[in-house]
């Protein structure tokens, strides 16, 4: 009797840590696959990112920092479960923890503009990151999603393995993070998408802006009040498959507007601001796979170009550009590995620079080393990264990387920094 009851456990244990399984703990003797076929798909993911300052930066001593994120999610196909046509539900809870090396690379009074560990930030805390219902209408011509949403899961979206924040998805939110909340910060909202063809779409979103959404420790507060305003992004997208090899592309152009009131940097006078305005901006994402390898579009070189423009009244960073190249399957013996290289520029608004100078003058601060001096952020910070992604198993990716940060924080008195990092993704 004992041997018979132990057989399922033995089978499950044998499946764990299989290099061919998509999950570290295996398929549980086929149970997880059966659940997926029935419309229940749950996952547990872990991301870690470590970085060490090899040379330069504000703190020139060699330091290392580690940050991570857990994500616990379940997706329900309600067409399979409840016979609700083209309907799904998503629940995701996340936790971020750890420290950020960028606090050592940049002047601690300003920080850097980007981050050498993109998984750090947005509050190191537990959050309800996704809690939404999506419904398609008219043979998926119209698609509506509502609930607790992150803006970047739908707008300005693509997949990225770079560790530096300047090369990932949702860049419009990285440089307007006070209004555009990317993962893992969610808010009440809705997204309406119209699919003109299988390749061309247009979508608009409405997202409530509440200070509780962002604050650490408030990841499970769901009040609508106090409302600061609403973020409204609009996006036109084209996702073609070009040529005989059906090479995928992802082209998006978007605009956003926030009804929240912000201080106008150019109105700073004698210790305070005299004017407010609403924030707005736009972005472009152009991503195209350029080559196929071995007769398969699963391997090849992809080019990604991004740009963001923000208004000059209320935004600290008024423009951003980046270009990256990734090569999936560079070696026949390692068809799932990937090489990536990228360069990015983040520019500080001249009105913000002038406000810093005026504030120092008003406070009688002239010495950079004074604790209350505001370091002058002027011009641009430049970020560079190269990585090699090792697909060790179907459930484990490991990525060593090298980064170079020129003018950290766009502060001329801070030395350029050379950073070594390693990140990993695990699916349990």
C-alpha positions in Angstrom: 0.0 0.0 0.0 2.8 2.4 0.9 4.6 1.7 -2.4 1.5 2.3 -4.4 0.8 5.7 -2.7 4.4 6.8 -3.1 4.5 6.2 -6.9 2.9 9.6 -7.8 5.3 11.4 -5.5 8.3 9.6 -7.1 7.1 10.5 -10.6 6.7 14.2 -9.6 10.2 14.2 -8.0 11.7 12.7 -11.1 10.3 15.4 -13.2 11.7 18.2 -11.0 14.9 20.0 -12.3 14.5 18.5 -15.7 16.3 20.7 -18.3 13.5 20.2 -20.8 10.7 21.3 -18.4 9.5 24.9 -18.4 9.3 24.7 -14.6 12.0 24.0 -12.1 9.7 21.8 -10.0 8.4 20.0 -13.1 5.0 19.2 -14.5 3.8 17.4 -11.4 3.3 14.2 -13.3 1.3 16.1 -16.0 -1.0 18.0 -13.6 0.2 21.5 -14.6 -0.2 20.7 -18.3 -3.7 19.4 -17.6 -4.6 22.5 -15.7 -3.4 24.7 -18.6 -5.5 22.8 -21.0 -8.5 23.3 -18.7 -7.8 27.1 -18.6 -5.8 27.5 -15.3 -2.2 28.7 -15.8 -0.3 29.7 -12.7 3.4 30.5 -12.3 6.0 31.6 -9.8 8.9 33.6 -11.1 12.1 34.9 -9.5 14.4 37.5 -10.9 17.7 38.5 -9.3 20.2 41.2 -10.4 23.5 41.9 -8.8 26.0 44.6 -9.8 29.5 45.7 -8.7 31.2 49.0 -9.2 34.5 48.0 -10.9 35.8 51.6 -11.4 34.7 55.2 -11.1 31.4 56.6 -10.0 30.7 58.8 -6.9 31.9 56.1 -4.5 35.0 54.8 -6.2 35.5 51.9 -3.9 34.5 48.5 -5.2 31.0 47.8 -3.9 28.3 45.2 -4.8 24.6 45.3 -4.5 21.8 42.7 -4.9 18.2 43.2 -5.7 15.4 40.7 -6.6 11.7 40.3 -7.4 9.2 37.5 -6.8 6.1 37.2 -8.9 3.2 34.9 -8.1 0.5 34.8 -10.7 -2.5 32.9 -12.1 -4.2 33.4 -15.4 -7.7 32.0 -16.0 -9.1 31.3 -19.4 -12.7 32.0 -18.7 -13.8 30.8 -22.1 -12.6 27.3 -21.1 -13.7 27.5 -17.5 -17.1 29.4 -17.8 -17.7 29.5 -21.5 -17.3 33.3 -21.5 -16.1 33.9 -25.1 -12.7 35.5 -25.4 -12.4 36.4 -21.7 -9.5 36.0 -19.3 -8.6 37.0 -15.7 -5.1 37.8 -14.4 -3.9 38.0 -10.8 -0.3 38.8 -9.9 1.3 39.6 -6.6 4.9 40.8 -6.5 7.6 41.5 -4.0 10.8 43.5 -4.5 13.7 43.6 -2.1 17.4 44.4 -2.0 19.6 47.4 -2.7 20.7 49.4 -5.8 24.2 50.0 -6.8 23.2 53.2 -8.6 23.0 54.8 -5.2 26.8 54.4 -5.0 27.5 55.2 -8.7 25.7 58.5 -8.6 25.9 61.4 -6.2 23.5 60.3 -3.3 21.9 63.7 -3.4 20.8 63.2 -7.0 21.2 59.5 -7.9 21.6 58.4 -11.4 19.0 59.0 -14.1 18.9 55.4 -15.1 19.5 52.3 -12.9 22.1 49.6 -13.3 19.6 47.1 -11.8 16.2 47.6 -13.5 14.4 45.2 -11.1 15.1 47.6 -8.2 12.8 50.5 -7.5 9.1 51.5 -7.3 9.1 50.6 -3.6 10.8 47.5 -2.2 7.5 46.0 -0.9 4.7 43.5 -1.6 2.1 44.7 -4.2 -1.0 43.6 -5.9 0.5 44.2 -9.4 -2.3 42.8 -11.6 -6.0 42.2 -10.9 -7.9 42.6 -14.2 -10.5 41.1 -16.5 -10.0 41.2 -20.3 -12.8 40.7 -22.8 -12.8 40.6 -26.6 -15.7 41.6 -28.7 -16.7 41.2 -32.4 -14.2 38.4 -33.1 -11.5 40.2 -31.2 -11.8 43.4 -33.2 -12.5 45.2 -29.9 -10.6 44.3 -26.8 -11.3 45.8 -23.3 -9.3 45.3 -20.1 -10.2 46.8 -16.7 -9.1 46.5 -13.1 -5.8 47.0 -11.4 -3.4 47.6 -14.3 0.2 48.6 -15.0 0.5 51.0 -17.9 3.6 49.4 -19.5 2.0 45.9 -19.8 0.0 47.3 -22.8 1.6 50.6 -23.9 5.2 51.0 -25.2 5.7 47.3 -24.6 8.2 44.7 -25.7 10.4 42.0 -24.2 14.0 42.8 -23.0 16.8 41.1 -21.2 19.0 44.1 -20.5 19.8 44.7 -16.8 20.1 48.5 -17.2 16.8 50.3 -17.0 17.5 52.5 -20.0 17.0 49.6 -22.5 13.9 47.9 -21.2 10.2 48.2 -22.0 8.0 51.1 -21.1 10.6 53.8 -21.4 7.9 56.5 -21.5 7.2 55.6 -17.8 10.8 55.5 -16.8 11.2 59.2 -17.6 7.8 60.2 -16.4 7.5 57.8 -13.5 5.6 60.3 -11.3 2.6 59.8 -13.6 3.2 56.7 -15.8 3.4 53.7 -13.5 5.1 50.7 -14.9 5.4 47.2 -13.3 5.1 46.5 -10.5 3.0 49.5 -9.5 -0.7 49.2 -10.5 -3.7 51.5 -10.4 -7.3 51.4 -11.2 -7.8 51.8 -14.9 -9.0 50.5 -18.2 -7.6 49.9 -21.7 -9.6 49.8 -24.9 -7.9 48.4 -28.0 -9.3 48.4 -31.6 -7.7 45.8 -33.9 -8.1 47.1 -37.5 -6.2 44.1 -38.9 -4.2 41.3 -37.2 -1.2 43.6 -37.6 -2.5 47.1 -37.0 -4.2 48.4 -33.8 -5.0 51.5 -31.8 -5.5 51.7 -28.1 -6.3 54.2 -25.4 -6.0 53.9 -21.6 -7.4 55.7 -18.6 -5.5 55.3 -15.3 -6.4 56.8 -11.9 -3.5 58.6 -10.2 -3.4 58.2 -6.4 -0.4 58.7 -4.2 -1.1 55.4 -2.4 -0.4 53.5 -5.6 3.3 54.3 -5.3 4.1 54.6 -1.6 6.0 51.8 0.0 3.8 49.6 2.2 0.6 50.6 0.3 0.7 47.9 -2.3 -2.7 46.6 -1.2 -4.6 49.9 -0.8 -7.2 50.4 -3.4 -8.9 53.7 -2.7 -9.9 56.0 -5.5 -9.4 59.0 -3.2 -7.4 61.2 -2.9 -7.3 61.4 -6.7 -4.6 63.6 -8.2 -5.8 63.2 -11.7 -5.8 60.7 -14.6 -3.2 59.5 -17.1 -4.5 59.0 -20.6 -2.1 57.3 -23.1 -3.0 56.8 -26.8 -1.0 54.5 -29.0 -1.0 53.3 -32.7 0.8 50.1 -33.3 1.9 47.9 -36.2 3.2 44.3 -35.6 4.1 42.9 -39.0 5.9 39.7 -40.1 8.1 40.7 -43.0 9.6 38.8 -45.8 9.7 35.1 -46.7 11.0 34.3 -43.2 8.1 36.2 -41.5 10.5 38.3 -39.4 8.5 39.9 -36.5 8.3 43.6 -36.0 6.9 45.8 -33.2 6.3 49.5 -34.2 4.5 51.9 -31.8 4.0 55.6 -31.6 2.2 57.1 -28.6 1.2 60.2 -26.7 0.2 60.6 -23.1 -1.5 63.4 -21.0 -1.9 63.7 -17.3 -4.5 65.9 -15.7 -2.6 66.1 -12.4 -1.0 69.4 -11.6 2.8 69.7 -11.5 5.1 72.6 -10.6 6.6 74.4 -13.6 10.4 74.4 -13.2 10.7 77.7 -15.0 8.4 79.5 -12.6 10.7 79.0 -9.6 11.2 82.3 -7.8 12.6 83.2 -4.4 12.2 79.8 -2.8 9.0 78.4 -4.5 7.1 77.8 -7.7 4.5 80.3 -9.0 2.9 78.2 -11.7 1.6 74.7 -12.3 0.8 72.8 -15.5 -0.3 69.4 -16.8 2.2 66.9 -18.0 2.3 65.5 -21.5 4.7 63.7 -23.9 5.2 61.2 -26.6 7.3 58.1 -27.5 8.4 56.0 -30.4 9.3 52.3 -30.4 10.6 50.6 -33.5 11.7 47.0 -33.2 12.4 44.7 -36.1 14.1 41.3 -36.5 16.6 41.8 -39.4 17.8 38.2 -40.0 16.8 34.6 -39.7 19.3 31.9 -38.9 19.3 28.3 -39.9 16.0 28.8 -41.8 14.2 29.8 -38.6 12.9 33.2 -37.4 13.4 31.8 -33.8 17.1 32.8 -34.3 18.6 36.0 -35.7 19.5 39.7 -35.1 16.9 42.2 -33.9 17.3 46.0 -33.9 15.4 48.2 -31.4 15.2 52.0 -31.4 13.4 54.0 -28.8 12.8 57.7 -28.2 10.8 59.7 -25.6 9.9 63.4 -25.6 8.4 65.1 -22.5 7.2 68.6 -22.0 9.7 71.2 -21.0 7.6 72.7 -18.2 7.2 69.9 -15.7 9.5 67.1 -16.7 13.0 66.7 -15.2 14.1 64.6 -18.2 12.8 66.1 -21.4 14.1 63.6 -23.9 15.6 60.1 -24.3 16.9 57.9 -27.1 18.4 54.4 -27.2 19.4 51.8 -29.7 20.0 48.1 -29.1 21.0 45.0 -31.1 20.2 41.5 -29.9 21.3 38.2 -31.5 19.3 35.2 -30.6 21.0 31.8 -31.2 24.5 33.1 -32.3 26.0 29.6 -32.0 24.5 26.4 -33.5 25.5 24.6 -30.3 23.6 27.2 -28.2 20.5 28.0 -30.3 18.6 29.6 -27.4 21.4 31.8 -26.0 21.4 35.5 -26.8 23.9 38.4 -27.1 22.8 42.0 -26.5 24.4 45.4 -26.8 22.9 48.8 -26.3 23.5 52.5 -25.9 21.2 55.1 -24.4 21.1 58.9 -23.7 18.9 60.6 -21.1 18.8 64.4 -21.2 18.0 66.8 -18.3 15.6 69.6 -19.0 17.4 73.0 -19.1 14.6 74.5 -17.0 15.3 72.0 -14.3 19.0 72.8 -14.4 18.3 76.5 -14.1 16.0 75.8 -11.1 18.9 74.0 -9.3 21.2 76.9 -9.9 18.6 79.4 -8.7 17.9 77.4 -5.6 21.6 77.2 -4.6 22.0 80.9 -5.2 18.9 81.6 -3.0 20.2 79.4 -0.2 23.7 80.8 -0.4 25.2 77.5 -1.5 28.3 77.7 -3.6 30.4 74.6 -2.5 29.7 71.2 -4.1 30.8 69.3 -1.0 28.2 71.1 1.2 25.5 68.6 2.4 22.7 71.0 1.4 24.2 72.0 -2.0 22.1 70.8 -4.9 24.4 69.2 -7.4 23.8 70.7 -10.9 22.4 68.2 -13.3 23.0 69.4 -16.8 23.1 67.8 -20.2 22.9 64.0 -20.5 23.7 60.8 -18.8 24.8 58.0 -21.2 24.3 54.3 -20.5 25.9 51.4 -22.3 25.6 47.6 -21.8 26.6 44.3 -23.3 25.3 40.9 -22.1 25.3 37.3 -22.8 22.2 35.3 -21.9 22.8 31.7 -21.2 19.6 29.5 -21.5 20.9 27.0 -19.0 17.6 25.1 -18.9 14.0 25.9 -20.1 13.4 27.3 -16.6 16.7 29.1 -15.9 18.4 32.0 -17.7 21.7 33.5 -16.5 23.1 36.8 -17.9 26.5 38.2 -17.1 26.8 41.8 -18.3 29.1 44.8 -18.4 27.8 48.4 -18.2 29.4 51.8 -18.6 27.7 54.9 -17.2 29.0 58.3 -18.5 28.2 61.4 -16.5 26.1 59.5 -13.8 23.1 61.6 -12.9 24.3 64.2 -15.5 26.5 65.6 -12.8 29.9 66.7 -14.2 31.7 66.3 -11.0 30.9 62.5 -10.8 33.4 60.2 -12.6 32.2 57.8 -15.2 31.5 54.3 -13.8 32.3 50.8 -15.1 29.9 48.2 -13.7 29.9 44.4 -13.8 26.6 42.6 -13.3 24.9 39.3 -13.4 21.2 38.6 -13.5 19.1 35.4 -13.6 15.4 34.4 -14.2 13.9 31.3 -12.7 10.5 29.8 -13.3 9.2 27.4 -10.6 
